[in-house]
Amino acid sequence: MTEQRRSKKKPSFAAPLALLLVLSLALTGFFGVRLSRAKADLAALDARAAELEAALSAGDTRLENLAAENETLKAELAASEANAADLQARLDAKTLTGLDPDHPSYMDKYPDFYAPQPLRADNAPENTVYLTFDDGPSINTDAILATLAEQNVKATFFVVTMDGYSKERLKAIADAGHTVAMHSKTHSYRTIYASVEGFLDDMYAVFCDIRDVTGITPTLFRFPGGSINSYDHLTYQEIMAEMLRRGFVPFDWNVSSGDATAATVDKDVIVNNVLALSASRAIVLMHDGYTKTTTAEALPEIIAGLKARGYTFDALRPDSKPVLFQYIDTVRQNP
């Protein structure tokens, strides 16, 4: 019995252990592969996440850029709308006033200082003489008016209405049917031609005097000293433009009587100066100042001499074609 027990074999664990070892190795390999794949997938996911994050960041930057562009466009649109509104306001203002909003301030002065009826100043008949008298009225006006009435001649008086001038004589000129035109209030060249405002101040004053005394709103004017003189070379063009804008008609002359070369000029010299004219249409400069007694005395001979040569006489009117000096003139008869 004892022998039988001893003869029994002990159980062997080698095979199970080997099997376990094989299974362990197989599982290790299997899970190792799966782990590697998982790591690779995780790395791919990390890379994709990085790509998505980069794309998101780029999208945010683009969105920010678009937002900035949108703000810029809004600002540009607002500026355009403001410019359009300003332009419309300018157009509306110009429609109402005829002036650009940025016009010089002197254009706003004296809103009633305008010619009553703008006309085409192109009437220029041949063989016509226009006698014009500057600087009156004076004590010589009576004699001048008497001669003109006697000869049935109409003339033009460019008047100066300094303090103390004769309102009665000014009214007598208008009542006789002569043209009353503006010349000056002060006849002070330095003040008148210092600026456009200075010229307007002076001319508006004589404008009001004529209107108040005669009831006539004057349209014609003559620059003191003529349109081009030693005092207005800096302001002439702007003054002329403003007066024309207001509808006034300027007149210089193309024949001078020479009666301004001295306080009193010999009568025969005045007569000869005027009768020497050769123009078929003559605007004659004469003066009606206080010292011009010989001008009044010369007038009958002047009218008779020109009538004998076939000339007719007339007063200047708003539709009369002006005679104006030009800078190219090198020789001018005295003003």
NORWO-V550929 format. One record per residue. N is the residue number from 0. SS is DSSP state (hx for helix, st for strand, lp for the rest). PHI is phi in whole degrees, -180 to 180 (* if undefined). OMEGA is omega in radians with two decimals (999 if undefined). Layout:
BEGIN
[[N SS PHI OMEGA] [N SS PHI OMEGA]]
END
This chain:
BEGIN
[[0 lp * 3.10] [1 hx -65 -3.14] [2 hx -66 -3.13] [3 hx -65 3.14] [4 hx -64 -3.12] [5 hx -70 -3.09] [6 hx -77 3.13] [7 lp -70 3.14] [8 lp -82 3.06] [9 lp -76 3.13] [10 lp -63 -3.12] [11 lp -108 3.13] [12 lp -104 -3.07] [13 hx -66 -3.08] [14 hx -65 3.12] [15 hx -62 3.14] [16 hx -63 3.12] [17 hx -63 3.14] [18 hx -64 3.12] [19 hx -62 3.14] [20 hx -63 3.13] [21 hx -63 3.13] [22 hx -62 3.14] [23 hx -64 3.12] [24 hx -65 -3.12] [25 hx -64 -3.14] [26 hx -66 3.11] [27 hx -61 3.11] [28 hx -64 -3.11] [29 hx -63 -3.12] [30 hx -70 3.07] [31 hx -64 3.10] [32 hx -63 -3.13] [33 hx -63 3.13] [34 hx -66 3.11] [35 hx -62 3.11] [36 hx -63 3.13] [37 hx -63 3.10] [38 hx -62 3.13] [39 hx -64 3.11] [40 hx -63 3.13] [41 hx -65 3.11] [42 hx -63 3.12] [43 hx -65 3.11] [44 hx -65 3.09] [45 hx -62 3.13] [46 hx -64 3.13] [47 hx -66 3.10] [48 hx -62 3.10] [49 hx -63 3.10] [50 hx -62 -3.14] [51 hx -64 3.12] [52 hx -65 3.10] [53 hx -63 3.12] [54 hx -63 3.12] [55 hx -63 3.12] [56 hx -63 3.10] [57 hx -63 3.10] [58 hx -63 3.10] [59 hx -62 3.12] [60 hx -63 3.13] [61 hx -63 3.12] [62 hx -63 3.10] [63 hx -63 3.11] [64 hx -63 3.12] [65 hx -64 3.12] [66 hx -64 3.11] [67 hx -65 3.10] [68 hx -62 3.12] [69 hx -63 3.11] [70 hx -65 3.10] [71 hx -63 3.12] [72 hx -63 3.10] [73 hx -62 3.13] [74 hx -64 3.12] [75 hx -64 3.11] [76 hx -65 3.12] [77 hx -63 3.12] [78 hx -64 3.11] [79 hx -64 3.11] [80 hx -65 3.10] [81 hx -64 3.10] [82 hx -63 3.13] [83 hx -64 3.12] [84 hx -65 3.12] [85 hx -65 3.12] [86 hx -62 3.12] [87 hx -64 3.10] [88 hx -63 3.11] [89 hx -64 -3.14] [90 hx -64 3.12] [91 hx -64 -3.14] [92 hx -65 -3.14] [93 hx -67 3.10] [94 hx -64 -3.08] [95 hx -77 -3.02] [96 hx -111 -3.05] [97 lp 78 -3.08] [98 lp -120 3.00] [99 lp -70 -3.13] [100 lp -58 3.14] [101 lp -94 -3.09] [102 lp -67 3.10] [103 lp -60 -3.06] [104 hx -64 -3.11] [105 hx -66 3.10] [106 hx -68 3.12] [107 hx -87 -3.09] [108 lp -72 3.00] [109 lp 52 -3.10] [110 lp -62 3.09] [111 lp -97 -3.10] [112 lp -91 3.13] [113 lp -141 3.08] [114 lp -66 -3.06] [115 lp -69 -3.09] [116 lp -152 3.09] [117 lp -60 -3.11] [118 lp -130 3.01] [119 lp -77 -3.12] [120 lp -89 -3.07] [121 lp -134 3.13] [122 st -80 -3.04] [123 lp -143 -3.13] [124 lp -67 3.14] [125 lp -79 3.09] [126 lp 53 -3.13] [127 st -123 3.10] [128 st -115 3.09] [129 st -112 3.07] [130 st -80 3.14] [131 st -124 -3.10] [132 st -124 3.11] [133 st -96 2.89] [134 lp 80 3.08] [135 lp -81 0.02] [136 lp -78 -3.14] [137 lp -150 3.10] [138 lp -66 3.13] [139 lp -88 -3.11] [140 hx -61 -3.10] [141 hx -60 -3.13] [142 hx -67 3.12] [143 hx -63 3.13] [144 hx -63 3.13] [145 hx -64 3.13] [146 hx -65 3.14] [147 hx -61 3.12] [148 hx -66 -3.13] [149 hx -63 -3.10] [150 hx -92 -3.13] [151 lp 55 -3.11] [152 lp -119 3.04] [153 lp -101 -3.09] [154 lp -136 -3.12] [155 st -125 -3.13] [156 st -116 3.04] [157 st -91 -2.88] [158 st -93 3.04] [159 st -118 -3.06] [160 lp -111 3.05] [161 lp -62 3.11] [162 lp -57 3.13] [163 lp 90 3.12] [164 lp -64 -3.09] [165 lp -86 3.09] [166 hx -67 3.14] [167 hx -63 3.14] [168 hx -70 3.08] [169 hx -61 3.13] [170 hx -66 3.12] [171 hx -63 3.10] [172 hx -61 -3.12] [173 hx -66 -3.11] [174 hx -63 3.14] [175 lp -80 3.07] [176 lp 90 3.09] [177 lp -84 3.11] [178 st -82 3.07] [179 st -101 -3.06] [180 st -128 -3.07] [181 st -86 3.04] [182 st -127 3.11] [183 st -174 2.98] [184 lp -96 -3.03] [185 lp -113 -3.04] [186 lp 59 3.11] [187 lp -98 -3.03] [188 hx -56 -3.07] [189 hx -63 3.12] [190 hx -77 -3.06] [191 hx -63 -3.02] [192 lp -98 3.11] [193 lp -69 -3.11] [194 lp -164 3.05] [195 hx -63 3.13] [196 hx -60 3.13] [197 hx -63 3.12] [198 hx -66 -3.14] [199 hx -64 3.11] [200 hx -58 -3.09] [201 hx -68 -3.07] [202 hx -71 3.11] [203 hx -65 -3.14] [204 hx -63 3.14] [205 hx -72 3.05] [206 hx -57 -3.13] [207 hx -67 3.13] [208 hx -61 3.14] [209 hx -62 -3.10] [210 hx -64 -3.08] [211 hx -71 -3.05] [212 hx -84 -3.02] [213 hx -103 -3.05] [214 lp 80 -3.14] [215 lp -99 3.00] [216 lp -95 -3.02] [217 lp -72 3.12] [218 lp -117 -3.07] [219 st -91 3.05] [220 st -150 3.06] [221 lp -131 3.07] [222 lp -62 3.00] [223 lp -58 -3.08] [224 lp 83 -3.08] [225 lp 90 -3.02] [226 lp -66 3.09] [227 lp -121 -3.08] [228 lp -144 -3.06] [229 lp -76 -3.02] [230 lp -112 -2.97] [231 lp -113 -3.06] [232 lp -65 3.12] [233 lp -89 -3.02] [234 lp -120 -3.01] [235 hx -54 -3.03] [236 hx -65 -3.13] [237 hx -71 3.08] [238 hx -64 -3.13] [239 hx -60 -3.13] [240 hx -61 -3.11] [241 hx -70 3.12] [242 hx -67 3.09] [243 hx -67 3.10] [244 hx -59 -3.14] [245 lp -82 3.03] [246 lp 93 -3.11] [247 lp -84 -3.06] [248 st -113 -3.09] [249 st -91 3.09] [250 lp -139 2.88] [251 lp -99 -3.14] [252 lp -154 3.05] [253 lp -122 3.03] [254 st -139 3.10] [255 st -114 3.08] [256 lp -75 -3.12] [257 lp 75 -3.08] [258 lp -79 3.10] [259 lp -103 -3.14] [260 lp -74 3.09] [261 lp -153 3.13] [262 lp -57 3.07] [263 lp -136 -3.11] [264 lp -107 -3.13] [265 lp -54 -3.08] [266 hx -56 -3.08] [267 hx -65 3.08] [268 hx -64 3.12] [269 hx -62 3.14] [270 hx -59 -3.10] [271 hx -65 3.12] [272 hx -61 -3.10] [273 hx -74 -3.10] [274 hx -70 3.09] [275 lp -80 -3.09] [276 lp -63 3.12] [277 lp -125 -3.13] [278 lp -69 3.09] [279 lp -78 3.06] [280 st -134 -2.98] [281 st -119 2.98] [282 st -107 -2.97] [283 st -98 3.09] [284 st -90 3.03] [285 st -136 -3.09] [286 st -130 -3.11] [287 lp -121 3.12] [288 lp -78 -3.04] [289 lp -67 -3.12] [290 lp -96 -3.00] [291 lp -93 3.12] [292 hx -64 -3.09] [293 hx -73 3.05] [294 hx -66 3.09] [295 hx -62 -3.14] [296 hx -69 -3.11] [297 hx -78 -2.98] [298 hx -60 3.14] [299 hx -59 -3.13] [300 hx -69 3.12] [301 hx -62 -3.11] [302 hx -63 -3.13] [303 hx -62 -3.12] [304 hx -65 -3.14] [305 hx -74 3.06] [306 hx -63 3.14] [307 hx -64 3.13] [308 lp -93 3.04] [309 lp 92 3.12] [310 lp -80 2.96] [311 st -109 -3.08] [312 st -122 3.08] [313 lp -157 3.03] [314 lp -91 3.05] [315 lp -69 -3.12] [316 lp -134 -3.11] [317 lp -56 -3.13] [318 lp -95 3.11] [319 st -73 3.13] [320 lp -72 -3.08] [321 lp -72 2.89] [322 lp -111 -3.08] [323 lp -133 3.08] [324 lp -72 3.07] [325 lp -131 -3.12] [326 lp -65 -3.12] [327 lp -75 3.08] [328 lp -65 3.13] [329 lp -105 3.14] [330 lp -129 3.11] [331 lp -130 3.01] [332 lp -71 -2.97] [333 lp -64 -3.13] [334 lp -84 999]]
END
